[in-house]
Amino acid sequence: MTGVFSCQKENGRLTSNSPLRPIYGHIYRVRGECSTVARIMPFRGLRPRKDIAARVAAPPYDVLSSEEARRLAEGNELSFLHISKAEIDLEPGVNLYSPAVYRKSKETFERFIREGHLHYDQKPCFYIYRQVMPVNGATHTQLGIVAGASVEEYQKNLIRKHELTRKDKEDDRTRHVDILDAQTGPVFLTYRARPSVDAMVTRISQGPPENDFTADDGIRHTFWVVSDDPTVKALQRGFEEIDVL
C-alpha cells in the first residue's frame, strides 16, 4: 500500500517461526561518522487524515498497468494513484516518462497537501504497519516497522542488495522523487529478528491503531504511529544489535 505515509526527500510476521522481520524503508542521507551497523531513523510522515485514509491508500505503482490504475481510481479523486501513476489523469497512451506526467503528479501532490488531505506529523516518528492478506484460503500476516534507511549504507552493503533493477525504472523513480521532493514509495527490507525489538513491536501493535481498514482486494491494513521519544530511542537502540538489513 502507498499513500498512507511519505517523507521529505532530505532527510505479522512473515511466518510464525521466521527469523526475518519486514521494514518499510524510506531513504535518507547520513551525515557524520561512518556506521558499522545498518541504522534506522524516524522521519516526519506525510499521512492522510484518519477519516479518508482508506480512500487515499492504493496498491504500489509498479503492480498496475496504466489502464488498471485508471479503472481502480475511477470515481475516487482521493486515490494516491493520481500521484503515483499520474498518467491516469492525462490522455490515454501518453508516454509514461513524459515531463507532463511528472508535472501532473507534482500538481496533484501539492494540491492534496494544500487541501488538507495529507498532513505532516509534527515530529519525526517511527510507524508500525501490519498487513493481513488472504492466501489460498488462509491468512498471511506481515508486521513491520516503517523507518528511514540510508543510501550510504546501501552503497556500503550494510543494506544487502537483493535484486537487479531496470535503468528506465530507476530513472523514472529518481525523477519522481526529485520533482515531488518526496519519497512516495517505501522500499521493502528485512532484518534478523531480535527479542527486544519484537517485544516493542508487539506491545505497540496491541494498542489502538491510527488506521485500520480492509481494502477492496481483501487486504487489511493497520497502522500505528510511534511518536514518544523513549520508544523511538529504544527502537533505534534495538537496531544497534543488527548488523545488516
C-alpha positions in Angstrom: 0.0 0.0 0.0 1.2 3.5 -0.7 -0.4 6.8 0.2 -0.5 6.2 4.0 2.9 7.6 4.6 5.6 9.5 2.8 8.6 11.6 3.8 10.6 14.6 2.7 13.4 13.7 0.4 16.2 15.2 2.5 16.0 13.7 5.3 2.8 -10.2 11.1 5.4 -11.8 11.0 6.4 -13.4 7.8 5.7 -16.8 9.4 5.4 -17.8 13.0 9.0 -19.1 13.1 10.7 -16.8 10.6 13.9 -15.2 11.7 13.2 -12.2 9.4 11.0 -9.2 10.0 10.0 -6.5 7.5 10.9 -2.9 7.3 9.2 -0.5 5.0 12.1 1.9 4.4 12.3 5.4 3.2 15.7 6.6 2.0 17.7 9.3 3.8 21.3 10.5 3.7 23.6 10.1 6.7 25.9 12.8 7.6 28.8 12.5 10.1 30.8 9.5 11.2 30.6 6.1 9.5 28.5 3.3 10.9 29.3 -0.4 11.0 25.6 -1.3 11.5 22.5 -0.6 9.4 20.8 2.2 11.2 17.1 3.2 11.1 15.9 6.7 11.6 12.5 8.3 12.5 11.0 10.7 10.0 8.1 13.2 9.7 5.5 11.2 7.9 3.1 12.8 5.5 -0.1 11.0 6.0 -3.8 11.2 5.1 -6.4 12.3 7.5 -7.8 9.4 9.5 -11.3 9.7 8.0 -10.1 9.4 4.4 -7.1 7.0 4.8 -8.9 4.1 3.2 -9.8 6.2 0.1 -6.2 7.5 -0.3 -4.5 4.2 0.1 -3.6 2.4 -3.1 -1.5 -0.5 -4.4 2.2 0.1 -5.3 2.6 1.9 -8.6 4.6 -0.9 -10.2 2.0 -3.7 -9.8 -0.6 -2.0 -12.0 -0.7 -1.1 -15.7 -1.9 2.4 -16.5 -5.3 1.1 -17.6 -5.7 -1.0 -14.4 -4.8 2.1 -12.3 -7.2 4.2 -14.2 -10.1 1.8 -13.6 -9.1 1.4 -9.9 -9.0 5.1 -9.3 -12.2 5.8 -11.2 -14.7 7.7 -9.1 -12.2 8.2 -6.3 -10.5 11.6 -6.6 -8.5 10.9 -3.4 -6.7 7.8 -4.6 -2.9 8.0 -4.3 -2.8 6.6 -7.8 -3.4 10.2 -9.0 0.1 10.9 -7.6 2.0 7.6 -8.1 0.6 7.0 -11.6 -0.4 10.5 -12.7 -0.7 9.4 -16.4 -4.3 8.2 -15.5 -5.3 11.9 -15.4 -3.8 12.6 -18.9 -4.8 11.3 -22.3 -4.6 7.5 -22.7 -1.4 6.5 -24.5 0.7 9.3 -23.1 4.4 8.5 -22.7 4.8 7.3 -19.1 8.1 9.2 -18.8 6.8 12.4 -20.3 7.6 15.6 -18.3 3.8 16.2 -18.4 3.3 13.0 -16.2 5.7 14.2 -13.5 4.2 17.8 -13.6 0.8 16.3 -13.1 2.0 14.2 -10.2 3.6 17.2 -8.5 0.5 19.3 -9.1 -1.8 16.7 -7.5 0.6 16.0 -4.7 0.8 19.7 -3.8 -3.0 20.0 -4.0 -3.5 17.1 -1.6 -1.3 18.9 0.9 -2.9 22.3 0.3 -6.4 21.0 0.7 -5.5 19.1 3.9 -5.9 15.6 2.5 -2.3 14.9 3.6 -0.6 16.4 6.7 2.9 16.1 8.2 3.4 14.7 11.6 4.8 17.4 14.0 7.9 15.4 14.8 10.0 12.5 13.5 8.3 9.2 14.2 8.5 5.5 13.6 5.4 3.7 12.4 4.2 0.1 12.8 2.4 -1.4 9.9 0.5 -4.6 9.7 -1.0 -6.3 6.6 -3.3 -9.3 6.9 -4.0 -10.9 3.5 -6.0 -13.9 2.3 -3.7 -16.6 0.7 -5.1 -19.9 -0.6 -7.9 -20.0 1.9 -5.7 -19.0 4.9 -4.3 -15.6 6.1 -0.8 -14.3 5.9 0.4 -11.5 8.2 3.2 -9.1 7.8 4.1 -6.9 10.8 6.9 -4.5 10.5 8.4 -1.0 11.1 8.2 2.0 8.8 11.5 3.9 9.1 14.2 5.8 7.3 17.1 3.9 5.8 20.5 5.1 4.5 21.6 5.5 0.9 25.3 5.4 2.0 24.7 2.2 4.0 23.1 0.6 0.9 26.2 1.6 -1.1 28.5 0.1 1.6 26.5 -3.2 1.6 25.2 -2.7 5.1 21.9 -2.9 3.4 22.1 -6.0 1.2 21.3 -5.8 -2.5 18.6 -8.3 -3.3 17.5 -7.8 -6.9 18.6 -6.4 -10.3 16.6 -3.3 -11.4 16.0 -1.8 -14.8 17.6 1.5 -15.5 14.5 3.0 -17.0 12.5 2.2 -13.9 15.3 3.6 -11.7 15.4 6.8 -13.7 11.7 7.1 -13.5 11.5 6.9 -9.7 14.5 9.2 -9.4 12.7 11.8 -11.4 9.6 11.3 -9.4 11.4 11.8 -6.1 13.3 14.8 -7.4 10.3 16.6 -8.9 7.9 16.0 -5.9 10.7 16.5 -3.4 9.3 13.5 -1.6 9.8 9.7 -1.4 6.3 8.4 -2.1 7.1 4.6 -2.3 8.6 2.6 0.6 11.4 0.1 0.0 10.7 -3.4 1.5 13.6 -4.6 3.7 14.0 -7.3 6.2 16.1 -7.7 9.4 17.1 -10.6 11.6 14.7 -11.0 14.5 15.7 -9.6 17.9 13.6 -10.3 21.0 13.9 -6.8 22.3 12.6 -5.3 19.0 9.9 -8.0 18.7 8.6 -7.2 22.2 8.4 -3.5 21.4 6.6 -4.0 18.1 4.2 -6.5 19.6 3.4 -4.1 22.5 2.7 -1.2 20.2 0.6 -3.3 17.9 -1.6 -4.3 20.8 -2.6 -0.7 21.3 -5.2 1.4 19.5 -4.2 2.0 15.8 -4.2 5.2 13.9 -5.7 3.5 10.9 -7.4 0.1 10.5 -9.4 -0.8 7.3 -9.8 -3.5 4.8 -9.2 -2.6 1.1 -11.2 -3.7 -1.8 -8.7 -6.5 -2.5 -9.4 -8.1 0.9 -6.1 -7.0 2.5 -6.5 -5.5 6.0 -4.1 -2.6 6.7 -3.5 -1.5 10.3 -1.1 1.4 11.2 0.3 2.8 14.4 2.3 6.0 15.0 5.3 5.8 17.3 5.9 9.4 18.4 7.0 9.2 22.1 10.7 9.8 22.4 11.6 6.9 24.8 10.1 4.3 22.4 11.6 5.9 19.3 15.1 5.8 21.0 14.5 2.3 22.3 13.7 1.1 18.8 16.9 2.7 17.5 19.0 1.1 20.2 17.4 -2.3 19.4 18.7 -2.0 15.9 22.3 -1.3 17.1 22.4 -5.1 17.6 21.5 -5.7 13.9 24.5 -5.5 11.6 22.8 -5.6 8.2 19.4 -5.2 6.6 
